Amino acid sequence: MTTVNVRLFAGLHALVGRRELAVSLPAGSTVEQLRRHLGEEYPVLQGFLPTLVCAVQEEVVPGEQVLAEGDRIELIPPIAGG
């Protein structure tokens, strides 16, 4: 198993009730698998997951990115401005 630390930004933390989560996934899991896991664990996030920007160690990564033990992951909703 691989444990990663997920930080939720904007209103996501209010929906989950926590700003940070420690998530255990099978070794070799990807960002996309993390998204699916979070959607199952926190169904309230399912509608947001496809649009979230995911950063690992402060670098935006694609869904195919393999996660490593202790990675710091930020999930950031899209920002709109005018």
Residue frames relative to the residue before (quaternion, step in Angstrom):
aa qw qx qy qz dx dy dz
M 1.0000 0.0000 0.0000 0.0000 0.00 0.00 0.00
T 0.2234 -0.7404 0.6226 0.1194 3.50 -1.25 0.66
T 0.1656 -0.7778 0.5985 0.0969 3.59 -0.87 0.91
V 0.0652 -0.7838 0.6175 -0.0036 3.53 -0.88 1.07
N 0.3573 -0.7130 0.5643 0.2135 3.56 -1.24 0.49
V 0.1275 -0.8092 0.5734 0.0154 3.54 -0.61 1.21
R 0.1337 -0.7721 0.6184 0.0597 3.55 -0.89 1.01
L 0.2430 -0.7846 0.5625 0.0951 3.55 -0.84 1.08
F 0.1862 -0.8057 0.5577 0.0716 3.56 -0.81 1.03
A 0.8018 0.2663 -0.2405 0.4778 3.52 -1.45 0.27
G 0.8274 -0.2301 0.1625 0.4858 3.60 -0.97 -0.82
L 0.4508 0.7074 -0.4552 0.2986 3.59 1.21 -0.15
H 0.6644 0.5047 -0.3229 0.4468 3.58 0.90 -0.83
A 0.6201 0.5319 -0.3513 0.4573 3.59 1.08 -0.61
L 0.6460 0.5250 -0.3215 0.4514 3.59 1.03 -0.73
V 0.7310 0.4145 -0.2200 0.4953 3.56 1.00 -0.85
G 0.4226 -0.7162 0.4568 0.3160 3.57 1.13 -0.62
R 0.7383 0.2617 -0.1918 0.5913 3.56 1.31 0.18
R 0.4284 -0.6985 0.5124 0.2570 3.55 -1.12 0.64
E 0.7966 0.1647 -0.0779 0.5763 3.59 1.11 -0.65
L 0.1162 -0.7828 0.6104 0.0336 3.52 -1.14 0.82
A 0.2366 -0.6980 0.6486 0.1901 3.56 -1.14 0.62
V 0.0570 -0.8187 0.5705 -0.0309 3.56 -0.61 1.20
S 0.1942 -0.7651 0.6055 0.1012 3.57 -0.91 0.98
L 0.0124 -0.7868 0.6144 -0.0582 3.53 -0.88 1.10
P 0.6111 -0.5203 0.4147 0.4288 3.60 -1.19 0.31
A 0.5945 -0.5638 0.4296 0.3797 3.58 -1.10 0.69
G 0.7826 0.3096 -0.2513 0.4780 3.55 -1.04 0.85
S 0.4121 0.7194 -0.4685 0.3053 3.60 1.26 0.13
T 0.3564 -0.7337 0.5487 0.1831 3.53 -1.22 0.64
V 0.6933 -0.4290 0.3666 0.4482 3.54 -1.34 0.09
E 0.6490 0.5204 -0.3250 0.4498 3.60 0.94 -0.82
Q 0.6474 0.4978 -0.3180 0.4816 3.58 1.02 -0.72
L 0.5990 0.5373 -0.3503 0.4793 3.57 1.11 -0.62
R 0.6311 0.5279 -0.3330 0.4606 3.60 0.94 -0.84
R 0.6650 0.4981 -0.3081 0.4635 3.59 0.86 -0.93
H 0.6384 0.5290 -0.3216 0.4574 3.58 0.95 -0.88
L 0.6744 0.4902 -0.3005 0.4632 3.59 0.88 -0.92
G 0.6346 0.5338 -0.3256 0.4543 3.59 1.04 -0.72
E 0.6599 0.4822 -0.2995 0.4922 3.56 1.10 -0.70
E 0.6972 0.4785 -0.2639 0.4641 3.56 0.95 -0.92
Y 0.7861 0.1323 -0.0384 0.6025 3.57 1.08 -0.82
P 0.2146 -0.8329 0.4959 0.1200 3.62 0.29 1.24
V 0.5687 0.6054 -0.3821 0.4051 3.61 1.12 -0.55
L 0.6661 0.5095 -0.2981 0.4559 3.63 1.19 -0.46
Q 0.4570 0.7403 -0.4323 0.2371 3.61 1.15 -0.47
G 0.6868 0.4937 -0.2937 0.4454 3.60 0.87 -0.84
F 0.6899 0.4829 -0.2692 0.4673 3.59 1.17 -0.53
L 0.5625 0.6821 -0.3740 0.2801 3.58 1.03 -0.79
P 0.6729 0.5047 -0.3410 0.4197 3.67 0.82 -0.76
T 0.7414 0.4216 -0.2321 0.4676 3.62 1.08 -0.57
L 0.5085 0.6752 -0.4182 0.3325 3.60 1.22 -0.14
V 0.3533 -0.6652 0.6127 0.2393 3.51 -1.16 0.71
C 0.1481 -0.7923 0.5883 0.0646 3.55 -0.91 0.93
A 0.0622 -0.7780 0.6251 0.0132 3.54 -0.86 1.03
V 0.1351 -0.7520 0.6413 0.0710 3.54 -1.07 0.85
Q 0.8197 -0.0373 -0.0474 0.5696 3.54 -0.69 1.17
E 0.6802 -0.5367 0.2528 0.4306 3.58 1.04 0.97
E 0.6211 0.4863 -0.3600 0.4981 3.61 1.21 0.46
V 0.4360 -0.6948 0.5034 0.2714 3.59 -0.75 1.05
V 0.0608 -0.8154 0.5750 -0.0303 3.56 -0.85 1.05
P 0.5167 -0.6251 0.4788 0.3362 3.60 -1.23 0.42
G 0.6975 -0.4902 0.3404 0.3966 3.56 -1.29 0.26
E 0.6435 0.5416 -0.3170 0.4382 3.59 1.18 -0.50
Q 0.4424 0.7108 -0.4493 0.3119 3.59 1.27 -0.19
V 0.3232 -0.7344 0.5666 0.1874 3.59 -0.82 1.03
L 0.3458 -0.7536 0.5324 0.1704 3.54 -0.94 0.98
A 0.2238 -0.7687 0.5886 0.1120 3.55 -1.15 0.71
E 0.6824 -0.4808 0.3656 0.4117 3.55 -1.26 0.47
G 0.8422 0.1949 -0.1641 0.4752 3.54 -0.92 1.00
D 0.3714 0.7292 -0.5040 0.2764 3.63 1.21 0.06
R 0.2913 -0.7066 0.6197 0.1782 3.53 -1.22 0.71
I 0.0624 -0.8129 0.5784 -0.0262 3.55 -0.57 1.20
E 0.1453 -0.7619 0.6268 0.0750 3.52 -0.98 0.94
L 0.1348 -0.7614 0.6296 0.0753 3.58 -0.94 0.92
I 0.0332 -0.8314 0.5492 -0.0784 3.51 -0.47 1.31
P 0.3725 -0.7123 0.5437 0.2413 3.60 -0.74 1.02
P 0.6032 -0.5490 0.4143 0.4039 3.59 -1.18 0.47
I 0.3125 -0.7374 0.5748 0.1681 3.54 -1.12 0.75
A 0.1048 -0.7744 0.6211 0.0595 3.57 -0.92 0.88
G 0.0039 -0.8008 0.5988 -0.0134 3.51 -1.03 0.71
G 0.1778 -0.8072 0.5523 0.1083 3.51 -1.18 0.12
